[in-house]
């Protein structure tokens, strides 16, 4: 099937990027919560 080999090369890299973005999001959310900034954005 055309493109299959390309997908096996590209997909792991995309998965790693997605995982890194999720970790960054979690870290930022924890920092926002720690600083008590959620109230600034209308969340409690």
Secondary structure, DSSP 4 states (H G I P E B T S, - for coil): -TTHHHHHHHHHHHHHHHHHHHHHHHHHHHHHHHHTGGGGGT--
